[in-house]
Amino acid sequence: MKEATVQLLPAIDLRGGQVVRLERGDDGRRTVYDADPSGALRRYCEAGVSRIHVVDLDAAFGDAPQRGVVQELARQAAEAEGGRAHIQLGGGLRDREAVEWAFGAGCERAVVTSLIVREFDVFAGLCRDYPGRMVAALDMDGGEVRLAGWTESADRSPAALCGQLADLPIAAVLVTDISRDGMMRGPNIDLACRIGNMAGASAILSGGVRSAADLEAASLRPEIEAAIVGRALYDGSLGLDEAIEACGSAR
């Protein structure tokens, strides 16, 4: 039986150099938080969090990537707590150059969606070149996978995409229920488990985590290795220490 733990992945979503959260990926429904990216990162590192989920929303929406901010966050994470903290970067990593830039900048993992659908051979090559460092993100809206900052349909079934992933050395599959993202309605744990099983990989739960009870429920599911928490940590509805305790021993 799985030990009741799940890794906490605090989210730092970047838009124009600020920490923000969107509702259902809609840039028009954006909340800007007082915390600057470096301050948010420092808070998580000081609490002993070992991996932080950073999303470059500018790049995701086709604007100029925030590479300077990302590189600085990776540097700060590497220097914090003896180098125990790592960056998992997503948002706009749509070709080999962007992924290799992320690794060169010091990010531990790269999260991609569009590349899987549009250039699977490139994605597969990256997985083999960087085993255990590529995260396949399936962003789900109903039964549909969405791409390009959730603005386009993949026109491929989740089962078909997961079938391609099953033979690759991916780090995990990140599953977002778009209908719950940023909405504080609770996560879709069953969806994450189902996608993880189809892909033959550990699942990262994303979208809607709002309470310690949500994290405790995720910790009991063997398919789930980690849970991303964003809005709840910024608006104070879930305390950082409370979140860490609910996750068990896995930070």
Secondary structure, DSSP 4 states (H G I P E B T S, - for coil): ---S--EEEEEEEEETTEEEEEETTEEEEEEE-S--HHHHHHHHHHTT--EEEEEEHHHHTTS---HHHHHHHHHHHHHGGGGT-EEEEESS--SHHHHHHHHHTT-SEEEESHHHHH-HHHHHHHHHHSTTTEEEEEEEETTEEEETTTTEE--S-HHHHHHHHTTS--SEEEEEEGGGTTT-S---HHHHHHHHHHHTS-EEEES---SHHHHHHHHT-TTEEEEEE-HHHHSSSS-HHHHHHHTTT--
